[in-house]
Amino acid sequence: MTAHSDSHTHEVAHDTLHADSRLEAAKALKFEPSELVDFGNADKAAGQMMGKLLGFLFCVLLFLMTGVNLWMLTHSSGINDTDPQAFAYGDSGSHAAAAHH
């Protein structure tokens, strides 16, 4: 290599190192660039795991809510009266109708 190309290679590598503001911040905090890259990779992996966990919990809750709704539909009472007192007596409205008359 010539002296000119050798000096130009160092300038390009030096400029790329200074182009990333995170690397500059890491230098100011006395971190090595490799530590910053490792931290970035660990942070990315943790974010992916949290996303998977939240997705799994969403599916579990969706399954549970569907089960509760199906159970409520199959075990619903036979009260079809629009009178709110009918629910208090737990009857289809005969007690509520008798109480109002």
Steps between C-alpha positions, in 0.01 A plus 500: 500500500610848439527760770211693352260202497613399849427846642166511317397161646563624854301817430199301374511267801546798730207687339266198527591462864413864565187491283306290751394720791452195724863411461593855594282478811656166585847646472400785729375249758814288464318207335668296232319491164473122530319543835254736334435249220452221756258718696306581183472131412389409855245783496361379168472142628325617818252703296423200280443279805269759657303516175463121495391499865240772442372319192468176696317673786263666252414159351445348846270784606309480171452126554381555858257777404356284222456213746323722751267637231416150377437384857275799564302430184447133582420558870284809470185516708155480351398848611367686200311771686594861451407582860821555705326354809471164327872448540479577871253215553683261269179405328361548153289788617217336699615643833575836346161510337329398825690767697392776266131407513 
